[in-house]
Each structure stands twice: as C-alpha cells, then as structure tokens.
Amino acid sequence: MPVPLGVYENGAFADSIDGATIDQLKTQGLGGSVSKDVIHAKGTSDAAHFGMVGGELNADKLEIAGWAVMFGASVSQQIKTNLSPLIDLRKQQVGDASLFKILDPPNAGQSAGDWLLAHKTSLNVVDPSMGIPYYVMIVASPLDISFEFQYELDLYWAVGRLWLQNDADYECYAHSVVDYENPQNSVPSARKVVFFVPDYNGKDNGAGKLMCDNLVNPLAAVLGKAEKFKIQSFIGNSATKDTLNNIFTGSDAGGSPALLFTASHGLLKLSTSKELADAQGALVCQNWAGEPPPPESYYAAWDLPKKPKVHGMVHFLFACYGVGWPKDDTYNLDKKVAISPAPMMSRLPQALLGCENGALGVLGHIDRAWSCSYSIDGQPPQDQSFHDVMAKIMSGYRLGSATDQFNLRWAALTIPLADTLQRMQTRRGLEHQVANLWTMRDDARNYILHGDPAIKLRVDPKDMPPLV
C-alpha cells in the first residue's frame, strides 16, 4: 500500500487505507460527478493540447486563450477592489471583451459539468470562443466553491484558486503579480531551483527515504539542464528549519529561487485543536526527532517574517494538507472522519502569496499526500509527472497549463480503476489493487494551484540570466 505523508501533533503518523474502506470500494464506484466517458477521453488522449485547442502555443497567448475570474458569493466588494490592478492587467492583455469574463459562481452543489452545460459548453478540449476562457481564477473560500468543483473544471481548463486571510492581502498579491510582469522592472528571483527535503534520519514511517530515493535525488540529477537553471539541494541533514527560513528571507547565497520545491511531512492537527487553522499543513523539517513535533521542528505561517524575500518565486509544496484540506477525510469511505469544522486553505501558502512583494503561486496538495505520487510497487522512480510540471514552469509555461500533467494522470488512472472495480464484483483478491489505484487516482486529482493560473516565470535570459 502507498505510504501516507503527515505527522500528527501527538507524534503518530497519518493513517493508511483501512479494510473497511476497501470493502466500501465495491459499492462506491468511481465517485465524483465526472462521467466515465469524459475521463476516458482525457486519459487516453495523446494530443499535446494541454486542455485547449491549438495546443501550448495558443495556451501561452492570453489574447487567444482568454482569462476569467470567478468570485464566490460571499466575496466582499473590498476584495474585488483590491484585486482590480491584476484584473485590469489581464483585461488589457486579453484585449478582447469576448475572451475576458467575470464568471458567475456555481450554485450550491452544482458540478463543474452541469455548470458548463448551463453556459452552453462541456467538459472537453477548451475552445475559449464558446464562452469560458481557458484561464480561470477562482476567488472564493472552499465553502463557497468546493475543491471538487475546482478539480473537475481543472480537468480541461487551467484553474487556480486565490483565497487569502485578509482583505489587504489581495491588494498585495495583485501588486506583486503586476510588478513582476512589468517588463520595465527587473526580475527579483534567481534562475535556480531549490530542493528542500528532510529524510528524518529514518525516524518516520519511511516516507522521507522514499521521497529522497524515488523523487528528489532522481529529479535533482537531471532537472534544469535544458532550461539552464542552477540546482541547489538541501536534502537530509541540511533541510532544517533555519535553512528554510534562510530561503524565504533571501539570506541564502545566490538570491531567492524562481522555483522552490519542498517535499516533507505536513503537520496534522486534531480537528478540535485551537491551532488547526494556523498550523495544519506546516512543514515538518529535519529538526523533528520522532516525537510529538515541537514548534521548533516545523515551519508554520507564523514563522514567516513580515517582509520575506519571495517575490518572483513559485513554490511547489509537496506535503500532507500543504495547500488545504476538505472537511472530511477523502480516504475513509466507511465513515465520515472530520478533518476540521470546514474545508480550509493552509496558512503558509496564504502568507507567502499575501505578503508585500509576495510569491507568484503555490502548487500543492489538498488532503493527505501519498508516496504513490512517485513510488509504485517497487518499480523504478516514478517522477515523470513532477519532472514534466517543473520543467514546464522553468521553461516559462503559464502555471495553469504547466500543471496539466497531474490532470492527465488522474484521468488515466481512472480507466484501470473502473476496470478493476468491475472485475471486483465477480472476483476475489482484488481489494488491495483497487485500494492502490483509488489512492493513486485521488492523490493525482488533489493537486491544486493557489494563485493566478496565467502567471509564468520571466525566463528570457535577458530577464533572468543563467547562473555561472
């Protein structure tokens, strides 16, 4: 079975899939509201369309792809006003009123498929001229617009969510993006990717060693060469809380990285904890020694200084609850297990995006993260999805299209899952195979982008020179 990431505040590890949930898979089916035909079409496509007609060239051009913002019903006018510099910039860049939209949100419980049908289109390769631009930024709490709606729309569209802690943070984010994209301004980040990955000296449930052996070391050996990015690695003993703080404060030699990849356990709080909103998903560093994690062993939003040096940074944050979590555990079908009183976004990504001269975007996980993202049944390292996404980000793809590999993966995994669920009705001994496929499928689906999906790194050598 896949190894789950995550360490509880009492020192226990996140649970794996239990037998009762495996039994429930027999009757649960595929789950979700996306039809099997739609998922099959996405999962079997060999066209490099990135969800949009015309492929990657058109996806790069906002005047062809379009851009839209979708406000949740409870979003205040102040938030809309604070975001206006970014919205005005995107409107100018699109330059066509038919391809720039302020979209109405879905009704309560409405699926992405039904919402699209109401707008006279469907879950299919995107033609922006049919009414829904390719890039869609959701500005809403997950209570207003669910994570499930985002997952489904992101199957073909390039979707990001922006939900910050305070109204003023939206103004900071808007100015951060506008300032970064102004060609008259110099690029504030360096042409390098930084890996930050603790291994916990073998004191965890094995997830740390798996990450190093099957994900990070293989990636660090090959990534960045074609894109002329310098690789800087803090793996194992060097992946301490002080090191991470040095990265966020720009005090590390060579300047702040354009791309930061962290892979670690996330801190898990009990659903009744007073610190749940502020500390859940905090990054557990190498300082953790295998006991209930003390504050000095993990990096939470409250550890981030008021003015960090993260402008121009994209953070790929791989950890349990790294970007957020639902109300109930995705991976327990036998009974509802409450993670928190409501679905929430993690504070650290919110703080990184909402500070003055903040980060551009954070890509990460909703709910538990699993080793099956990169390690499957003793096979060689399965790091292809990570490699593809990170290489595209370093090549200057817009974030919403750069991350499409995860959507392809969850669609592709649904096909053998459906087949095995069907065979499971008449055959025994397939329970663990189904549990593996189901976990892998939902693990791939649960990656989301926190930020504007139309953002891209300024990787022209004139803007971001290669480091010698």
N, C-alpha and C positions, 0 to 999 in steps of 0.2 A: 504494500500500500504506500501511496505517497506520504512523505514526511511533512507535517504542517509546521509552519513558522509561528512564532509567537510565544512569549513567556508571561505568565500571569504575575500579578503583584505578589502572590504568595510563593513564587518560585516554581509552580507547576507549569507544564508545557501545554500548548493548545492540543485539543483532542483530535484524534484521527476519526475516521468514519466508523460508527458502531454498527453492530449486527442488526439492530432494529431498523436502522435507516436503510441498510442493504435490502432487508425484506420489503420495505416500503417501495423500493425502486421497481418492484414487479408490477405494482399497480399505478405508480405515479406517472409513468410515461416520460416523455421528453421534458415536460414542464415548459413554462413560458407561453407566450401568445403568438410567437412567430411560427408560421406554417412550415411543415417539413419540406415542402416544395421550394419555398423561398430560401431556406437554409441550404438545401441541396444545390440550388443554383449558385449560391455564393461559394460554397465549399468546394465545388467541382470546377469552378471557372479557372481557366488558365490564361485569361486575358489580363494584361497588366493595366487595368483601368482604374485601380485604386478607388473603385466605387463610382467613378464618374466617366461619362462618355468623353472620348478624346484623350484619356489617359493622363499621365503625370504632367505633360506639358500644359494641358488645359487646367489641371488642378493647381498649377502654380500661378496662373493668371487670374487675379480676382475679377478683372473685367469680363472674364468668361465664366468662372466658377461661381461668382457671386458670394455674398455674405449676409447673414441674418443674425438677429438677436431675438431670443425668446425670453420674456420676463415672466417669472412666476406671479400668480395672482396677488400675493402679499408683498411684492417688492414695492418699496416706497418710491415716491417721486424724487426724493433726495438721492437715492441710489442711481436712478436714471440720469439725473442731472450730473452727478459726479462722474458717470461713465461717458458723458457726452463728448469729451475730446477724442476718445477711442472710436466711438460710434461715428462721429463726423469724419474722422480719418478714413475709416472703412468705406463710408458712403462716397467719399471723394475718390478713393482708389477703385471702387467698382465702377462708378461713373455712369451707371445705367439704372434708372429707377425700378425697372422690372426685375433686376437681379440683386437689389438691396431691399431687405424686408425686415420689418418688426413683426414677428410672428405671434399669433395668439397661442397661449399655452394649451395643453390637452385638458380635457375635462377630467374630473376625479375618476381614476381607474381606467381611463382610456389608453389603449395600447398605441404604440407608435404606428402600427399598421393601420388601425382604424383612424387615427389622426391624419395620416397621409391620404387615406381614401376620402376623408372629408375635404381634403384640399386637392382632390382630383388627380392624385398620383399614387404611387405604391412603392413598397419595398423592392427596389430594383435598381439597376445601374442608373445613376442620377443624371437627369437632364435638367439643368437649372432653369431652362426656359419654360418648364412645366409648372413653375410657381414656387418651388422651395429651393433656395440657393444651396450650393454644396456645403459651404461652411456655416455651421450653426453654433452660436454661443448661447448656452442656457444660463440665464442669471436667475437662480432660484434655489431655495432650500430643497433638499431631497424629500421633505414633507410636501412641498408644493408640486414638484415634478420629480417623479421617482427615479431611482437609479435604473430600474428595469426599463423605463421609457428611454433613458439615455442609451443603455446597452443596445436596445432594438434599433433605434434610429441610427446609431453609430455603425450598424452592420453595413450600410452603404454610404450614409452621409458622413462628413467629417465633423465630429461633435466635440465640444469642450464645455465644461461647466465652470462657472465662476460664482462662488458663494463665500464671502469673506465675513469676518467677525463684526466689523464696524462700518458704518456708512462712509466714513472718511477714507477707509482703506480702498474703496473703489476709485476714488479720485487719485490716490497714489498709484494704483495699478494702471489706470488709464494713462497717466502721465509717463509712467515707466515705459510702457509699450510705445507711445507716441515719440518719446525722446529717443528710444532705441532705434526706431525706424527712420528717424530724421537723418538723411544722408549727410547733412552738414555736421552732425555730431560724430565723434569718434566712438568706436566700439569699446565698451568698458570691460569686456571679458577677454581672456586669452584663448588662443587656438589650442586648447588642450582638453582632454577628457580625464577626469579624476575618478579612480575606483576607490571606494571606501567599504571594506568588507571585513568584519570581525570573524574569527573562527572559534573563539571562546575556549581555545586550548582543549577541545574535546569535552567540555563540561556541559554541553547542551544535549539535545536529543539527536544529534548527528546532522542537523540541517546546516550548521556552519561549515563543516568539512565538505558536505555535498556541494554547497554554493561555491566554495573555493575550487574544488576539483573539477566540477562539471559545468561551471558557468564562468566564473571570473577569470581564472587562470587561462582557459582557452580563449576567452574574449580578449584579454589583455595582450595575448601573444600575436594577434592578427589585426585588431581593430585600429582604425585611424591612419593606417599607412597610405591607403589610396587617397584619403581626404587631407593628408598632411597635418594631422592633429598629433600633438605630443601626448604620450600616455604617462600618467603619474599614478602610481598604485600605493595605497595604504591597505595592506591585507594582513590579517592576523594581528600580531602584537602591536603594530603601528596604528591600528584602527581604533584609537582611543577617543574619548570624549573631547579631550583637548585638541586632538588632531582635527576632528570635525568642526570644532569651534574656529580653529585657525582657517579652515577652508571657507567658512561662512563670513569670517571677518576680513578676509583678504590678506591675512598676515602670513599665509604660506608663500614660500618663494615662487616667483613667476606669475603672480596675479591670480585672480579668480578664474575658474574654468568656465568655458562656454557650456560644457556638459559635465554634470556630476552624476555618477552612478553609485548609489548606496544599496547594499544588499545586507539585510540584518534581520534579527528578530524584532518584532514590534512589541511594545509593552501592552499587555492586556489588563484592563481594569475590570473589577466586578461591576455588574450592571447597577449596583446600588452605591458605588463609590462616589464621593463628592468630587474627586479629581477626574472622573471619567471623561468629561468633555475636554478638559485641558491637557490630559496626559496620555489618553489612549492613543496607540499608534506611535508613541515616542520611540526613537531609535535606540535599541539596546546595543551598547558599544563593547569593545574588548574588555573594558574595566569590570564587566559583570563576571562574578566568580562562581556562579552556580547556585546562589542562594536567592531568597526574595530580593529582587533588584532594588538597591537604594538609589536615590536621586542622582548620586554622583556617577552611576553606571549607565544612565540613559540620557539622551538628548531630547528635550521637550521644547515646545514653543517658548516657554518662559526662560529658556537658556539663550535664546537668540537675542543679541543686543538690539537696541532700538534702531540703529543705523548700520545694518550689516552690509558687506560688500558683495552683493549678489546680483547687481544689475547686469543684464545680458546673459544670465545663467538659465539653463534648462536643467531641472533636477529629475532624473529617473529614479524614483524611490521605490525599491522593492522590499516590502515588509508587510507583515500582517497588519491590517487596518491602517496602512500607511497613508492613504488619502481619505478614507472614510469607512463607514460601516452601516449596514441596514439595522432595522430594529431587531429582527430575529435572525438567528443563525441560518445561513444559506445551506449548510451541510448537515442539518439534522431534520430529517423528514418525519421521524417517528413522533416527535412532539415539538412544539414551538419552544425554543430556548431564547429568551430575551438577551440580546447583547447590551441594549440600552433602552431608555424610555422612548426614544425616537431615533430615526436614522440621522446620522450626523456626518459632517466633514471634519477631518483631522485638523488640529490647530497648527501644527508646524507648517504644512503647506500653505495654510491661510496666512500665517505670519510672514512667510517668505514672499508671497505674492502681494500682500497688502502693506508692506513697509515702504518707506520712501526709497526710490530707486531700487525697487524690488525685482525678484526673479520674473522671468517671462512665462514660465509654465512648469507644472509638476505633473509628471506621469506616474501613476501608481495604482495601488490595488484597493478595492473595496472588499471588506470581509477578510477571512483568512487567506494567506498566500501559501503555496504548496511547492514541494520540491519537483513535482511533475512539470513545472514550467521549464525545467532544464534537464531532468534526470528521469528516465523511464526504464524500469525493469532491467537494470544492469546494462543498458545499451551505452554506446559511447556518448559523450556530452551532447545534449540536445539544445544547443544555444542559438539555433538558427533565427528564431523569432527576435530575440534580443539583438543579435548581430544586425539583422535587417533593419529594425527600427532605429537603432543607434547610428548605423551608417547613413541612413537617410537623413536623420537630424543633422549630422555633421556635414552632409552634402548640401544642406540648405533647403530641404523639403519643408513645406509648411507642416506644422506638428500634427494637424488633423489627418493629413494624408500619409505622413510618415509612419503613423501608428496602425495602419490598416492591417498589418500582418497579424496582429492579435485577433482582429475580427475574422480574418480568413481562417485562423487556427480554430476558433471556437465553432465556426460553421463547419469546417472539415471534420472536426471531432464528433459533431452531432450525427454524422452519417453512420460511422460504425457503432455509435451508441444506440441509435434507433434499430439497427440490425440486430445487435446483441440483446436488446430489450425484447425484441420479437422472438428470438430463439429461446430466451429465458422462460417464456411461457410454457414451453414443452420440454425443456432440457434442464437438468440439474448441473451444478458445478460451475455456473457462470457468474455467480454472485460477486466474486471479487473482481472479475473482469469488468462487469458493469460498473461497480463502485469506482474502479480506476478511471474508466472512460468518462463517467459522470463528473468526477472530481476534476479531471483534466479539462473537460469542456467548460465547466463553470469557472475554473481558475483562469482560463484564457479570456472568457467573456468579461470578467470582473475588472479588467484594466480600464481606467478612465483617464482622461486628460483634464486637469484642473487648470483652466486658463483659456485664452482665446485660441481656437484651433487654426486660425490663419497666420499665426506667428511663425516666423522662420529665422534661423540664425543668419547673420550677415557674414557669409563665409568667403566672399570675394577676397583674394589675397591683399587687395588694396585696403580693404576694411579691417581684415583680421589676418595679419601676416603670419606665415608659418614660423614656428619657433625653432631656432637653430640649436 
